[in-house]
Amino acid sequence: MGNSNAEVAALKEEQDQFRKLVDTFEKEADNNRLSEVKPFFTQGRIEAPGKRKKRAIFKVDFLLNPDLYLPEAVKNEPTS
């Protein structure tokens, strides 16, 4: 029992139509997905850790104030 030429042609036609429908569906799904998905990282979520780090660094003025860590002998050394 072999397939007739007409059946083969009909199956090929259906296969081509099916491929086109799948391609159209995938393109439409991609377009909708890209426009409706909210990003996981918002600008605020990206900037917040950096701001916290900057505040922590600038709060620590230990290195900027030599009176806190240099011995008196070094601070009062005469300059030549």
Steps between C-alpha positions, in 0.01 A plus 500: 500500500685799379398860517369656184664808354195705594525392865871580512440843347215568745715398799786723381257790461364445851854475636596832337188668637568358845861630494378846401244498780763393754741771379226763524403380849862505621560851364181630660587330831849653493363847425246478781753353741750779439244773554329357808782353709615726779874499558616319812745776586349845505719808496441543873606144579820554306584837654407424863801279587739754347345782701524295821867430431573867434329606821696239696829608346444872553374451855833351588720805520758318705765520230413862428564604859866424588442615859312176552779262402840674488705514820567842647873467428437470128244778486724751683815428302664819385519540126842573356 
